């Protein structure tokens, strides 16, 4: 289970006046079980790169292999089906639905999979315990703290037990204590065999000792990949 | 991964229900307005259907053929002597000379329909009566009237009353019976009396009648006999029961159609508003759809979600609207009686049984639930094809 990109390009609004070349011939390979940090300024293309690796959309050209599938030519529907099996995604602003309870938010990805309510709760329980939010499970997500929201987002990303965990600026809205807490959790996931890819320009993430590799990106191109 | 499609739909339905509950104020508002519009349209439809049904029941009492004399295109009196001509037509079972006129009661400001029949015919007709005084023939000076006429005259339990001839001299009558309420649509403003009394009241010539009711032995021969009579008496108008029924249907149908157009316009306006509302999805709703898509919901799941939401709201509105309409019509349909029955001074007191046919239900369904589903699902489709990355 690895991610491999070969000469991947992504152009938004191709052929139009508003055309944007977000990625220009990016090639990289990420091995299973690695923790990688994508680092770059806002607009550098790291979210686009993360989206392609997260099977959100295919590249405009080039080859993208996620897990065991070449996703470059997969239609949107199959991309969705593949994404919900392979990818856990943590958003910058968590993107939980505030009116739903914590447990409802966590089990949302299981609804289109036809998982029964009982089974949904059964799968959520260990995650709630592992992330220490069992006492909040019936609270509306809009009524819990930022740190707890982050844990809800992690639990939701893990509910399908995907091999890849991707996070977009995961510490951008957290204080230092919560950021360190977040890194502890993802390090635990790395140890459990998950491949973790974090898009961030926060030094606390990039300089973390558990990060195996930092991939710098600028203007849609990779810059000097280095090993820490 | 094997997906259980039934459980998947149950999950989506469950989410739709919780979504409706989360936006309960907005959805309750839509439900109330939608139910109200459906109630109005359904009431109109049920009332029309019920009135036509009642008219059909009453027409069972009507003669097979009604014969009237015309002069200058208007109905005029005719002589009872014409009965002799009819005797020569094979297939006529019975003839009944009648006086059918209108009496304006100045004191109470109401028009009554006065019907004069031969004494023996009244007894034989067996009108459903209440408060009956005499069981045998309706004798001279006795009348049968509708409860509405009795109430309008303020008679109470009193039986004696008088009416005025054209020269303003008085004629005394006695209430011999009151029509039962089932016949109210037709008999609502009726006073039934002997032929001679009616002639006396309207100061008609001896042997003069306004029309002749004809009963035919074989119902299949009605049109044939009507044609023979028309050929034999070219100065007459020959009306068959089916023609009268068609007239009823045309009158109610026209009024109902007019009302329905107005109300269906209201329904259309509601659907347009719903469309407008649904197409302008709030940022919150768009964000929710984006999150769901990112988490693995497909476009068809989002559409199913919207389908359940809209289907539940519109289906519930249909059930509520129809139930209220049924109760409204069963209790007299007061809201639409003036439109369907006319603004007569003396309105018959109606006891209607709402009759809902499958075609009515289908029509209501087609004009309410389907457009609402379309009005909400098509814009939902536009939002359902939002790319999952919009939430990143």
Contacts between the chains, C-beta under 8 A, distances in Angstrom:
chain1	res1	chain2	res2	distance
A	47	B	392	5.6
A	50	B	392	7.7
A	51	B	389	5.1
A	51	B	392	6.2
A	56	B	294	7.2
A	56	B	387	7.7
A	56	B	388	5.3
A	56	B	389	4.6
A	56	B	392	7.2
A	57	B	387	6.8
A	57	B	388	7.9
A	57	B	389	6.0
A	77	B	298	6.0
A	77	B	299	7.6
A	80	B	293	7.3
A	80	B	296	6.1
A	80	B	297	7.9
A	80	B	298	5.5
A	80	B	388	7.2
A	81	B	296	7.7
A	81	B	298	7.7
A	83	B	296	6.5
A	83	B	388	7.9
A	84	B	295	7.1
A	84	B	296	3.0
A	85	B	1	6.4
A	89	B	294	6.7
A	91	B	391	6.6
A	91	B	392	6.7
A	92	B	392	7.7
A	95	B	287	7.7
A	95	B	291	5.1
A	95	B	294	7.5
A	95	B	391	5.4
A	97	B	288	6.1
A	97	B	291	6.5
A	99	B	22	4.7
A	100	B	18	7.6
A	104	B	18	7.6
A	108	B	291	7.9
A	108	B	292	7.2
A	108	B	295	5.3
A	109	B	295	4.5
A	109	B	296	5.1
A	110	B	11	7.8
A	111	B	8	7.5
A	111	B	11	4.2
A	111	B	12	6.7
A	111	B	14	8.0
A	111	B	15	6.0
A	111	B	297	7.4
A	111	B	301	7.9
A	112	B	3	7.9
A	112	B	8	6.3
A	112	B	11	7.4
A	112	B	12	7.7
A	112	B	296	5.3
A	112	B	297	5.1
A	112	B	298	6.6
A	112	B	301	5.1
A	113	B	1	6.7
A	113	B	3	5.8
A	113	B	8	7.3
A	113	B	296	7.3
A	114	B	3	4.4
A	114	B	4	4.0
A	114	B	5	6.6
A	114	B	6	7.6
A	114	B	7	4.1
A	114	B	8	3.6
A	114	B	11	6.6
A	115	B	7	7.1
A	115	B	11	7.4
A	116	B	7	5.6
A	117	B	11	7.9
A	117	B	14	7.4
A	156	B	295	7.4
A	160	B	296	8.0
A	168	B	392	6.0
